[in-house]
């Protein structure tokens, strides 16, 4: 079982900045959380690509949303957190809340699986697998919060 300290490091280096980058729609900060040798998998679209390929998809989307003053909030809950040494595998459900100006928030739930590696003392995502059509509010509620370290440590 991973130590609580490793999970705190993952929260500090990946999950908390991930949430902040989404809230600011800061593509550079978001992409910086990923390793240069990232493999991104979008299962529902049957797409996979490198960090550069993924950046070419993320940057225009963030720019478009920011230009329309759309708000985004993302939160993560976990079903699995395994970490040892400089490697970690985490699975869970995320909830993405998108609020266009003057409209009601829309919530989207999806499953994710990330593999991260500590590089130069900082955790970075090396595999990011997203299965968007598989998440639900019930699965999200049943999973464990970001700060529920005791369940996994």
C-alpha positions as CSV (number, residue, x, y, z in Angstrom):
1,X,0.0,0.0,0.0
2,X,1.3,3.5,-0.8
3,X,2.2,5.8,2.0
4,X,0.0,8.8,2.8
5,X,3.1,10.9,2.0
6,X,3.3,9.6,-1.6
7,X,-0.5,10.3,-2.0
8,X,0.0,13.8,-0.6
9,X,2.8,14.4,-3.1
10,X,0.6,13.2,-6.0
11,X,-2.2,15.5,-4.8
12,X,0.3,18.4,-4.6
13,X,2.0,17.8,-7.9
14,X,-0.8,16.6,-10.1
15,X,-4.4,16.7,-8.8
16,X,-4.5,20.1,-7.1
17,X,-2.7,21.9,-10.0
18,X,-4.9,20.0,-12.5
19,X,-8.1,21.4,-10.9
20,X,-6.6,24.9,-10.7
21,X,-5.5,24.8,-14.4
22,X,-8.9,23.8,-15.5
23,X,-10.6,26.5,-13.4
24,X,-8.3,29.1,-15.1
25,X,-8.5,27.3,-18.5
26,X,-4.7,27.5,-18.5
27,X,-3.6,25.1,-21.2
28,X,0.1,25.6,-20.5
29,X,-0.2,24.8,-16.8
30,X,-2.5,21.8,-17.5
31,X,-0.1,20.3,-20.1
32,X,2.9,20.9,-17.9
33,X,1.4,18.2,-15.5
34,X,2.2,15.6,-18.2
35,X,5.5,14.1,-19.1
36,X,7.1,14.8,-22.4
37,X,6.7,11.1,-23.2
38,X,2.9,11.1,-22.4
39,X,0.6,8.6,-24.0
40,X,-2.9,9.9,-24.0
41,X,-5.8,7.5,-24.7
42,X,-9.4,8.6,-25.4
43,X,-11.1,5.3,-25.5
44,X,-14.6,6.4,-26.6
45,X,-13.1,8.2,-29.6
46,X,-10.6,5.4,-30.2
47,X,-7.8,8.0,-30.3
48,X,-4.4,7.9,-28.8
49,X,-1.5,10.3,-29.1
50,X,1.6,12.0,-27.7
51,X,1.9,15.1,-25.6
52,X,2.2,17.2,-28.8
53,X,-0.9,15.5,-30.3
54,X,-2.8,16.0,-27.1
55,X,-1.7,19.7,-26.8
56,X,-3.1,20.3,-30.3
57,X,-6.5,19.2,-29.1
58,X,-6.4,20.9,-25.6
59,X,-5.2,24.4,-26.5
60,X,-8.0,25.2,-29.0
61,X,-10.6,23.8,-26.6
62,X,-9.4,25.9,-23.7
63,X,-9.1,29.0,-25.9
64,X,-12.6,28.6,-27.2
65,X,-14.1,28.1,-23.8
66,X,-12.2,31.0,-22.3
67,X,-13.3,33.3,-25.2
68,X,-17.0,32.5,-24.4
69,X,-16.5,33.1,-20.6
70,X,-17.5,29.5,-19.9
71,X,-16.5,28.3,-16.5
72,X,-15.0,24.8,-15.8
73,X,-14.6,23.0,-12.6
74,X,-13.2,19.5,-12.4
75,X,-13.0,17.2,-9.4
76,X,-11.6,13.7,-8.9
77,X,-12.6,10.8,-6.7
78,X,-10.6,7.6,-6.6
79,X,-11.3,3.9,-6.8
80,X,-7.6,2.9,-6.8
81,X,-4.4,4.6,-5.8
82,X,-1.3,2.5,-6.0
83,X,2.1,4.2,-5.5
84,X,5.6,2.8,-4.8
85,X,8.9,4.6,-5.2
86,X,8.7,6.8,-8.2
87,X,5.7,5.2,-9.9
88,X,1.9,5.5,-9.3
89,X,-1.2,4.2,-10.9
90,X,-4.5,5.8,-10.1
91,X,-8.1,5.1,-11.2
92,X,-11.3,6.9,-10.5
93,X,-14.2,9.0,-11.7
94,X,-14.0,12.7,-12.5
95,X,-16.8,15.2,-12.5
96,X,-16.5,18.0,-15.0
97,X,-18.9,20.9,-14.4
98,X,-19.2,23.3,-17.4
99,X,-21.2,26.5,-17.0
100,X,-21.7,28.6,-20.1
101,X,-22.5,32.3,-19.4
102,X,-26.1,32.7,-18.3
103,X,-26.8,29.0,-18.4
104,X,-27.2,26.2,-15.9
105,X,-24.2,24.1,-15.1
106,X,-23.8,20.8,-17.0
107,X,-22.1,17.9,-15.2
108,X,-20.3,15.2,-17.0
109,X,-18.8,12.1,-15.3
110,X,-16.1,9.9,-16.7
111,X,-13.7,7.1,-15.6
112,X,-10.0,7.8,-15.8
113,X,-6.8,5.8,-15.3
114,X,-3.5,7.6,-15.0
115,X,0.1,6.3,-14.5
116,X,2.5,8.8,-13.2
117,X,6.3,8.9,-12.6
118,X,8.4,11.1,-10.4
119,X,10.7,13.0,-12.7
120,X,13.3,15.4,-11.2
121,X,11.5,15.2,-7.9
122,X,8.0,16.1,-9.3
123,X,5.2,13.7,-10.3
124,X,4.2,13.8,-14.0
125,X,1.5,11.9,-15.8
126,X,3.0,9.4,-18.3
127,X,-0.3,7.6,-19.3
128,X,-3.7,9.3,-19.2
129,X,-6.5,7.0,-20.2
130,X,-10.0,8.5,-20.3
131,X,-13.2,6.5,-20.8
132,X,-15.8,9.2,-20.9
133,X,-19.0,7.2,-21.5
134,X,-18.5,5.1,-18.5
135,X,-18.8,7.5,-15.5
136,X,-21.9,8.2,-13.5
137,X,-22.9,10.4,-10.6
138,X,-23.4,7.2,-8.5
139,X,-20.0,5.9,-9.3
140,X,-18.5,9.3,-8.5
141,X,-20.3,9.5,-5.1
142,X,-19.2,5.9,-4.2
143,X,-15.5,6.6,-4.9
144,X,-13.1,8.3,-2.4
145,X,-12.3,12.0,-2.2
146,X,-8.9,13.4,-3.1
147,X,-8.1,13.9,0.6
148,X,-9.3,10.5,1.7
149,X,-5.7,9.2,2.0
150,X,-6.4,6.7,4.8
151,X,-8.5,4.5,2.5
152,X,-5.5,3.9,0.2
153,X,-2.5,4.2,2.6
